[in-house]
Structure formats: structure tokens, C-alpha cells
Amino acid sequence: MKILVLSRNANLYSTSALVKAAEARGHDVRVVDYLRCYMNITAHNPKIFIEGEELTADAVIPRIGASHTFYGNAVVRQFEMMGVFTVNDSVAIARSRDKLRSMQLLARKGVGLPITGFAHSTDATGELIKMCGGAPLVIKLLEGTQGVGVVLAETAKAAESVIEAFKGLRADILVQEFIKEAKGADIRCIVVDGKVVASMKRQAAEGEFRSNLHRGGTAEKVKITPEERSVAIRAAKIMGLNFAGVDLLRSNHGPVVMEVNSSPGLEGIEKSSGKPVADMVIDFIEKAAVKRPKPPKPTDK
């Protein structure tokens, strides 16, 4: 099988792990920088090229960076037009990357979330803070990733200042209750083909509330509850993702979803859980890519 990994850096752990897993199974695998691709968009013979070479594949693994979602997703969509199987399709990737949209869809289906407020005008600052239970609060930029653009405001005054600052960036305001009982820890569940195949507990560094490993957090293997497993699977399904990282917090009223990631990193989860997640992704491709018709495209209903 010819597999393309859409990634800007072939040396990243996640990218190289997927390549090694595919090669170990005898597949022809190649890493392609999606920003260097260009497309011929036509009704009956869509094509995609890189440096004058026409690209063909049986399956594509999108590893689209958050800062390049628009163009990366256009490349994924072009492969879909060509009839190529994609591990996650463009609709699901776009949905999960939009924090507000994803939370609205999860809430619509009854999935537990932190109390969340969203506003455009700073005129609503006071009501927004009160609605989310008062300080401390977490304030986010919708485009943030790996903990960037996420601020903990410990007082109402601090929250007002952060909101004002974000408005100076012409950014809409996303405010969430701070789950104190989580004690700076979250649970990352990797879902592949509707099953949780690995999980880890991430603990924030001393003096930090964000548990991202890129910010000095630590990871360890964790046993999740049946409820946490069910929530993770439901969240991935609602997003339409075949391969996802679902981040949960353990709150006093049960697991709540913080984020659903369409390109979860593999290094932390493979090392902490001991599970060969990359190999499981390739196994999923082998089973799913040969099946026709392709899985139906998800909708927002």
C-alpha cells in the first residue's frame, strides 16, 4: 500500500513513528510537506503535485499543524476528491480545530464540559465572569495550541485585564471555569477506530496549571474509568475523527472534555503507556482503506 504522511517535519517523533510502523509492515510510505503541494482543482480529474511530481496514494495520514489548518485541510480535501482514503477527513479536522464549534457540538450531544462562556464584546465581561462561576477562570484564544494563548486569571480583576488584552488582539473571548480538583492534571486518551487504545495522565509542572508536555508537564500511565473511556470515544465520534487525542479533566461531577485533537502527539503517550499507537494507526489503515465505499462524511447534525 502507498501511504503519504502529510507533515512539515519528517524528523518529528510522531511522523517518524508512523513511517517506521508503516515500513515495518511492508508499505511504501513517504513524508510530504503539505505546504509545498499545489493542486489542480477540476471536476473530473483532480490532481495534486509537489515540485512538478504528481502525487498518488492509497491512504493519507494528515499531520496538519494548527497554524496551517486552512491550507493543510485543502490538501486533505483534494486527496478526498481523488478518492484517496484519509485517516481523518477534512471536515472532522476543521471541526476539531475550531474550539468553539467543537464545544458546541459536544454540548449538543450531552458530553460533559467545563462551564464555558463566549463573547465578542467586552461589555459582557462582568456577566461572562459571573456565568462561569467567578474567579479563578481560564481564558483562551480560539487559535491557541500546546497551551499557548491559555491564561489562568486568579481574580475577577485579573480576568477583566486579560479579556481586555485579548480584545486588543481583536480576538473573541472564550472563558471557562477552572477545575480546581483536577490539581493541574489531565487525562489524554488516544482513540483509534472507535476504541481507546492508550491513555496517560499529564501533570503540570510546579507553579504551572497547563499540563502540556511542551510546557514541562510530566506523563505517566493511568487506568481510566469506564465513564472516562465512554466519554473519550463519544467525543471522537461526535467530531468524526478516526484517530484522535481526547483530553479530559477529572471534576467533582465526572469527566469533562477539554479538547479533541485531530493530530495528537505520539511520543508522550507511547513512552508512558508502552502502547505502539503508531502501529495501531497503520493497522486501522490496512483494515479501513481497502473497504469501499469509504466511510460516510460526518455532518454537524
Steps between C-alpha positions, in 0.01 A plus 500: 500500500625851419462727801573873523556671834415869469750664733732800489780322685601141431719501813216554746446200727137454395580517129799266517307254721224476241755456219684224688174320584389510136838387366511213751178372342646522150321814383643765268488809722609857437493825697361794303515866607141604430591869473714419198215323322291667233176387346315477173136536599279363227171314496606173343874467550623671816875477555757601757867573439825573679802640312350396167425144612142377506420337834300179526420289804276231642480671839595829661583572865444873564733659756379855445645770725252733671653809338453353151156345538341682205753402234577160651132416502469609137769244415315229696176594322674473161610145581141422597386631160750258344340209686793449738426368849590753774539393862314814606298687240507874443159566655597328826836677515340842447233427759745391771735794434222749565485500881166675516336285234626179656373597846160594362474164323610308811257695721221435249557126544508522879875451551631651824697825465631765738254791526596705196417855393565666166465863402618760252438817695678596822172659607403150616816440707333514842213275400740259329714464815193451720348246258813283522492493879737787573877497539725314462424464130678369193498738203593371155572609147310281255810452284733395781680164512736317739394734780577820308230764537364349822505715814392430857344807659495454877282803577210672329717808451769292332237336280373842389856609416573186295170533313580862419845398377356226279252747355798718408607210279154509336436154640166365616485400865475142622471463877478175698463402860821386666473138616693530828454137598696385195811639676681585179456155347309377199443169324596457134318214330597385153205374300555292185205362306253554784715346774722651770833333422722691747472753779730706719476744787676831440602702805584867476841619615536675837336842486334425164134415437541380139590133483638505143825303470639785289468717811693273732216272603568136580316193376426162653286201417152518646202269529188676383149434622225354280332842502820673385543242226142551384533881498824487298347268241185711472698822463711358216189363329315833525798672337505232230863409575635150445826594675482750785648615826226583750601705805290451813497657845383311806245734657274454799210439262679247279734520201482818291651544155757774454598437140483250215820498293511372142882472491599381849869465577621143542823531696355560846219248466715221355774540759269532801244236403736257326243466220612508132240758395663564160474129418132505598438790259661304215294195597186714477604623153555144378151404609318816396674616183419182309132528577283674246293705509697730728356589842220759468601860555392634841248781527434759766161354586 
